[in-house]
Amino acid sequence: MIELERHYSVHEVAEMWGLSAEKVRKMFQDVPGVLKIGFTSTSKKGRKPYVTLRIPASVLARFHQDWSAGLGLKIQGSRRAV
């Protein structure tokens, strides 16, 4: 039997960390290991791209450890590191 790692939604992480879902989405959208579910092209009958993120517990822990150690990551569209 394969044991699967716990994956968190953007809203779960936002609630745990006291941040907005949009902030968490920006923080994790380009982090290696984060699952992206959905479509990113606009070719689907003119619909906007839509991607759901699922953040593995190990990625969440690594990100938090780096963030706590002062290795803040630059968020796309933001002038300051998070």
N, C-alpha and C positions, 0 to 999 in steps of 0.2 A: 504494500500500500504506500502511495506517495503522500508524504505529509506536506501540506501547503502552508506557506507563511501567511500570516494575517496581513491583509491589505486594507488601508484606510481610505475613506473618501475625503475629498477636499473639505467638505463640511465638518467631518469628524475632527480633522486636524485643526481646522479653524476654531472649533469649539474648545478643544484641548488646550490650544495655545492662546486663546483670547484674541484672535485676529479675524479679519474679514475673510470670507471665502475667496474673494477676488485677489486679496494679497497672497493667500496660500497658493492659489492657482498660478500666479506670477512667479512665486518662489520656486515651485516644483515643475513648471512646464518643460524645462530643458534639463532636468537633473537625470543623469543616467540611472536606469533601473526602474523608473516610474512607468507604469503601464498607461498607454494612451489608447482609449477605446472610442471609436467613432470614425468620422471622416474629416479630412482636412482640406479637401479641394472644394471649390465652389461649382464644380461641374454637375452636381446633383440637382438638376432642375432649378438652378439659380438660388438654392438654399445656402444659407451661411454655413461656414465650417462649424462643426460641433465635435468636441472631444471631451470625453469624461476621463479624468485622471484617477488612478488607483495607486496609492503610495505604500509599498511594502514596508513592514515594520523595520527591517534592517536599513533601508534607505532613510526612513524617518529618523532612526537613531543616529546614523552616520551624519546626516544633515544637522541634527540638533547638536551633536558633539562638536562639529566644525564651527557651527554658529556660536556656541558657547565659548569656544576657544579663541574667538575673535577673528576667525577666518571668514567673515561675512561675505556673502555672495552678492554680486551685482544683479539686480532685478532689471529685466528688460523694460525700458521706458521710464526708469527711475534714475535720478541723479546721484542717489546715495546707496551705499551698500546696506544690505539688510543683515 
